[in-house]
Amino acid sequence: MTQVSIINQSEIKSLIKSIDVIAAMEEGFLQYSNGNTVVPPVGELLFDNPKGEAHIKYGYVKGDDFYCVKIASGFYENSKFGISSSQGLMLLFSQKTGELSAILLDGGYLTNIRTAAAGALVARYFAPRTVNAIGIIGTGIQGRLQLQYLQQSTTCKNVWVWNKNKESALKFKEELGSLFDIRVAEIPSEVAQHCNLIVTATPSETPLLTAEDMRPGTHITAVGADTTDKQELKPQILKKADLVIVDSISQSSTRGEVYRATKDGSIASGKAVELGVALQDPTLQRTNEKQITIADLTGVAVQDIMISKAVYKAYLD
């Protein structure tokens, strides 16, 4: 039996600094859309008391060294106990023998990082060339990481934020105000009024933005709606959009903004284009500054495969 590497969160945070996570995400999405991966449907546990969820995502890239099983959870009352809402771990197994190679005790950290990196990736291809202001709807862990990773795709420092709990938004401004010019909005539509690159990163089950809020040229990356019940965008936004991108066509039939808009009848099932396909075809990317573009990211196991493998290889080096 081979020796199992156990990598704790502090080691992971140190190792991630040497990894180009955005490039890893791009490669993963290409492999996924080109049919070079095996990614079964998401395993999911939903909890009511307290409110929370656990996602089990797993799969492999064909011909690669490893397969990955990831468990990541979000329990939204964890702040009462002074712990992060994100928890979890990733397991890497040999694709040749089935032996366990590594346990990554990331506590949900890598899931948050790969989601933020995917947001920065789609901004490179679908956001306006000139970003006048970045909007962050949801000022939790993911909202913070999205803003930080977006700096690898745009130099914009003007930021508008909104959170259901205004104290959270004010804390966000206080902690990041030395790096960005941050304004706190009273309502989500105020963010849309001022920003042409918006990220929605909340667990909301009721829409926060409407089609009337959208200005020409706006790009939205929606990462919050990763279950059947969650929804951050009114379906008419997707109907109004010139381009609708999803990280996974198959997953968008069961969760996310496209799922809700298709179920609602606002868009046809064929309107959405898979990210890995669009990355290879410039005609499926933003072609002018007036287009409204939406990226609906529900999170795909190939992202977990790519980031866990990169961390493990960096650990071995």
C-alpha positions as CSV (number, residue, x, y, z in Angstrom):
1,M,0.0,0.0,0.0
2,T,1.3,3.4,-0.9
3,Q,1.7,6.1,1.7
4,V,-1.2,8.5,1.9
5,S,-0.4,12.2,2.0
6,I,-2.5,14.2,4.4
7,I,-2.5,17.9,3.5
8,N,-4.0,20.3,5.9
9,Q,-5.6,23.7,5.2
10,S,-2.6,25.8,6.1
11,E,-0.4,23.8,3.8
12,I,-3.0,24.1,1.0
13,K,-3.2,27.9,1.4
14,S,0.5,28.1,1.0
15,L,0.7,25.8,-2.0
16,I,-2.1,27.5,-3.9
17,K,0.0,30.6,-4.2
18,S,2.3,28.8,-6.7
19,I,-0.6,27.5,-8.8
20,D,-2.3,29.2,-11.8
21,V,-5.8,28.1,-10.8
22,I,-7.5,30.0,-13.6
23,A,-5.4,28.2,-16.2
24,A,-6.2,24.9,-14.5
25,M,-10.0,25.7,-14.6
26,E,-9.7,26.6,-18.3
27,E,-8.1,23.3,-19.1
28,G,-10.6,21.4,-17.0
29,F,-13.6,23.0,-18.8
30,L,-12.0,22.2,-22.2
31,Q,-11.5,18.6,-21.2
32,Y,-15.1,18.4,-19.9
33,S,-16.8,19.8,-23.0
34,N,-14.6,17.8,-25.3
35,G,-15.9,14.6,-23.7
36,N,-12.6,13.6,-22.1
37,T,-14.0,13.3,-18.5
38,V,-16.3,11.1,-16.6
39,V,-18.4,13.2,-14.2
40,P,-21.6,11.6,-12.7
41,P,-24.5,13.7,-11.5
42,V,-24.0,15.7,-8.3
43,G,-24.8,13.9,-5.0
44,E,-26.6,16.3,-2.7
45,L,-27.9,16.5,0.9
46,L,-30.1,19.4,1.9
47,F,-30.8,20.2,5.6
48,D,-33.5,22.4,7.2
49,N,-32.5,22.6,10.9
50,P,-30.1,24.3,10.7
51,K,-30.2,25.4,7.0
52,G,-27.4,23.8,5.1
53,E,-26.3,21.6,2.3
54,A,-23.6,19.1,1.3
55,H,-22.5,18.4,-2.2
56,I,-20.6,15.3,-3.3
57,K,-18.9,15.7,-6.6
58,Y,-16.6,13.2,-8.2
59,G,-15.0,12.0,-11.4
60,Y,-11.9,11.8,-13.5
61,V,-10.2,13.0,-16.6
62,K,-9.6,10.0,-19.0
63,G,-6.1,8.8,-19.1
64,D,-5.1,10.9,-16.0
65,D,-3.3,9.7,-12.9
66,F,-6.1,10.3,-10.4
67,Y,-9.8,10.3,-9.7
68,C,-11.3,12.7,-7.2
69,V,-14.1,12.6,-4.7
70,K,-15.0,15.9,-3.1
71,I,-17.4,16.7,-0.3
72,A,-18.2,20.3,0.3
73,S,-20.9,21.8,2.6
74,G,-22.4,25.2,3.4
75,F,-24.1,25.7,6.7
76,Y,-25.2,29.3,6.9
77,E,-25.6,29.6,10.7
78,N,-22.0,28.6,11.4
79,S,-21.1,32.2,12.2
80,K,-23.0,31.7,15.5
81,F,-20.3,29.2,16.4
82,G,-17.4,31.3,15.1
83,I,-16.6,28.9,12.2
84,S,-16.7,29.2,8.5
85,S,-20.0,28.3,6.6
86,S,-17.8,26.3,4.2
87,Q,-16.6,22.9,5.2
88,G,-15.4,19.7,3.5
89,L,-12.4,17.8,2.0
90,M,-11.1,16.3,-1.2
91,L,-9.9,12.7,-1.8
92,L,-7.5,11.8,-4.6
93,F,-7.2,8.1,-5.6
94,S,-5.0,6.4,-8.1
95,Q,-6.8,5.9,-11.4
96,K,-4.5,2.9,-12.0
97,T,-4.9,1.0,-8.7
98,G,-7.7,2.6,-6.8
99,E,-5.4,3.3,-3.9
100,L,-5.9,6.5,-1.9
101,S,-3.1,8.9,-2.7
102,A,-4.0,12.1,-0.8
103,I,-6.5,13.5,1.7
104,L,-6.9,17.3,1.2
105,L,-8.3,18.7,4.5
106,D,-9.2,22.0,2.8
107,G,-12.4,22.7,4.8
108,G,-14.2,23.9,1.7
109,Y,-11.4,26.3,0.8
110,L,-10.5,24.7,-2.5
111,T,-14.1,24.7,-3.6
112,N,-14.3,28.4,-2.9
113,I,-11.0,29.1,-4.7
114,R,-11.9,27.1,-7.9
115,T,-15.3,28.8,-8.0
116,A,-13.7,32.3,-7.8
117,A,-11.1,31.3,-10.5
118,A,-14.0,30.2,-12.8
119,G,-15.5,33.6,-12.3
120,A,-12.3,35.3,-13.3
121,L,-12.0,33.0,-16.3
122,V,-15.5,33.8,-17.7
123,A,-14.8,37.5,-17.1
124,R,-11.9,37.3,-19.5
125,Y,-14.1,36.0,-22.3
126,F,-17.5,37.5,-21.7
127,A,-17.2,40.7,-19.6
128,P,-16.9,44.1,-21.4
129,R,-13.4,45.1,-22.4
130,T,-13.8,48.3,-20.3
131,V,-15.2,47.5,-16.9
132,N,-16.3,50.7,-15.2
133,A,-17.4,49.1,-12.0
134,I,-17.6,45.7,-10.4
135,G,-20.7,44.7,-8.6
136,I,-20.6,42.0,-5.8
137,I,-24.0,40.8,-4.6
138,G,-23.3,38.7,-1.6
139,T,-20.4,39.7,0.7
140,G,-19.5,36.4,2.2
141,I,-16.5,34.3,1.5
142,Q,-17.3,33.7,-2.2
143,G,-18.1,37.4,-2.9
144,R,-14.7,38.4,-1.4
145,L,-12.8,35.8,-3.4
146,Q,-14.6,36.6,-6.6
147,L,-13.5,40.3,-6.3
148,Q,-9.9,39.3,-5.5
149,Y,-9.6,36.8,-8.4
150,L,-11.3,39.2,-10.8
151,Q,-8.2,41.4,-10.5
152,Q,-6.4,38.8,-12.7
153,S,-8.9,39.7,-15.5
154,T,-9.5,43.4,-15.0
155,T,-7.8,46.3,-13.3
156,C,-11.0,47.9,-12.2
157,K,-11.0,49.1,-8.6
158,N,-14.5,50.7,-8.5
159,V,-16.8,48.3,-6.6
160,W,-20.4,48.3,-5.5
161,V,-21.6,45.7,-3.0
162,W,-24.9,44.6,-1.5
163,N,-25.7,42.0,1.1
164,K,-29.0,41.1,2.8
165,N,-27.3,41.8,6.0
166,K,-25.9,45.3,5.7
167,E,-23.5,44.8,8.5
168,S,-21.7,42.2,6.4
169,A,-21.5,44.6,3.5
170,L,-20.0,47.3,5.7
171,K,-17.5,44.9,7.1
172,F,-16.6,43.9,3.5
173,K,-15.9,47.6,2.7
174,E,-13.9,48.1,5.9
175,E,-11.7,45.1,5.3
176,L,-11.1,45.6,1.6
177,G,-11.4,49.4,1.4
178,S,-7.7,50.0,1.3
179,L,-7.5,48.0,-2.0
180,F,-10.7,49.1,-3.7
181,D,-13.1,52.0,-3.9
182,I,-16.1,50.4,-2.4
183,R,-19.7,51.7,-2.1
184,V,-22.5,49.9,-0.3
185,A,-25.8,49.7,-2.2
186,E,-29.1,49.8,-0.4
187,I,-30.8,47.4,-2.9
188,P,-29.5,45.0,-5.5
189,S,-30.8,47.0,-8.4
190,E,-28.5,49.9,-7.3
191,V,-25.5,47.6,-8.0
192,A,-26.8,46.9,-11.5
193,Q,-27.4,50.6,-12.1
194,H,-23.7,51.4,-11.6
195,C,-21.9,48.3,-12.7
196,N,-21.3,46.5,-16.0
197,L,-19.6,43.4,-14.4
198,I,-21.7,41.8,-11.7
199,V,-21.1,38.7,-9.6
200,T,-24.0,37.2,-7.6
201,A,-22.8,34.9,-4.8
202,T,-25.7,34.4,-2.4
203,P,-27.8,31.4,-1.3
204,S,-31.0,33.3,-2.2
205,E,-34.1,31.4,-3.1
206,T,-35.8,34.5,-4.5
207,P,-34.5,36.6,-7.4
208,L,-32.4,39.6,-6.6
209,L,-32.1,41.2,-10.0
210,T,-34.7,41.7,-12.8
211,A,-34.5,42.2,-16.5
212,E,-35.4,45.9,-16.0
213,D,-32.2,46.3,-13.9
214,M,-29.9,45.3,-16.8
215,R,-28.1,47.9,-18.8
216,P,-26.7,47.2,-22.3
217,G,-23.2,45.7,-22.1
218,T,-23.6,44.1,-18.7
219,H,-22.1,40.8,-17.8
220,I,-23.3,38.7,-14.9
221,T,-21.6,35.8,-13.4
222,A,-24.1,33.9,-11.2
223,V,-22.5,31.4,-8.8
224,G,-25.0,31.2,-5.9
225,A,-27.7,29.0,-7.4
226,D,-26.2,25.6,-7.1
227,T,-29.3,23.7,-6.0
228,T,-32.8,23.3,-7.4
229,D,-34.3,25.8,-5.0
230,K,-31.8,28.6,-5.3
231,Q,-32.3,31.5,-7.7
232,E,-30.6,34.9,-7.9
233,L,-31.9,36.2,-11.3
234,K,-35.4,36.7,-12.7
235,P,-35.8,34.3,-15.7
236,Q,-36.5,37.3,-18.0
237,I,-32.8,38.4,-17.5
238,L,-31.7,35.2,-19.3
239,K,-34.4,35.8,-22.0
240,K,-33.0,39.3,-22.5
241,A,-29.4,38.2,-22.6
242,D,-27.5,37.9,-25.9
243,L,-25.3,35.1,-24.6
244,V,-26.0,32.6,-21.9
245,I,-23.1,30.4,-20.8
246,V,-23.2,27.4,-18.4
247,D,-20.3,25.4,-17.0
248,S,-22.3,22.2,-17.6
249,I,-25.3,21.6,-19.9
250,S,-26.3,18.5,-18.1
251,Q,-26.2,20.1,-14.6
252,S,-28.2,23.1,-15.9
253,S,-31.1,20.8,-16.5
254,T,-31.4,20.2,-12.7
255,R,-30.1,23.4,-11.0
256,G,-29.1,27.0,-11.5
257,E,-30.4,30.0,-13.3
258,V,-30.8,28.2,-16.7
259,Y,-32.8,25.5,-15.0
260,R,-35.2,28.0,-13.5
261,A,-35.5,30.0,-16.7
262,T,-36.1,26.9,-18.8
263,K,-38.6,25.5,-16.3
264,D,-40.3,28.9,-16.3
265,G,-40.6,28.9,-20.1
266,S,-38.6,32.1,-20.4
267,I,-35.9,30.5,-22.5
268,A,-35.6,27.4,-24.7
269,S,-33.3,24.6,-23.5
270,G,-31.0,25.2,-26.4
271,K,-30.1,28.8,-25.6
272,A,-27.3,28.1,-23.2
273,V,-23.8,27.3,-24.5
274,E,-21.4,25.2,-22.5
275,L,-18.3,27.1,-21.3
276,G,-15.8,24.7,-22.7
277,V,-17.4,24.9,-26.1
278,A,-17.5,28.7,-26.1
279,L,-13.8,28.9,-25.0
280,Q,-12.9,27.3,-28.3
281,D,-15.1,29.4,-30.5
282,P,-14.6,33.2,-30.5
283,T,-18.1,33.6,-32.2
284,L,-19.6,32.3,-29.0
285,Q,-17.8,34.8,-26.9
286,R,-18.6,38.5,-26.4
287,T,-18.3,40.3,-29.7
288,N,-19.3,43.8,-28.9
289,E,-19.7,46.1,-25.9
290,K,-23.5,46.3,-25.9
291,Q,-24.2,42.6,-25.5
292,I,-25.7,41.4,-22.2
293,T,-24.0,38.2,-21.2
294,I,-24.8,35.7,-18.4
295,A,-22.5,32.9,-17.0
296,D,-24.5,30.5,-14.9
297,L,-21.9,28.5,-12.9
298,T,-23.2,25.6,-10.8
299,G,-19.8,24.0,-10.2
300,V,-18.5,21.0,-11.9
301,A,-16.5,18.1,-10.5
302,V,-13.8,18.6,-13.2
303,Q,-12.9,21.8,-11.3
304,D,-12.3,19.8,-8.2
305,I,-10.2,17.2,-10.1
306,M,-8.0,19.9,-11.6
307,I,-7.4,21.9,-8.4
308,S,-6.9,18.9,-6.1
309,K,-4.4,17.4,-8.6
310,A,-2.5,20.7,-8.9
311,V,-2.2,21.0,-5.1
312,Y,-1.1,17.4,-4.7
313,K,1.6,17.8,-7.4
314,A,2.8,21.1,-5.8
315,Y,2.9,19.3,-2.4
316,L,5.1,16.5,-3.8
317,D,7.5,19.0,-5.4
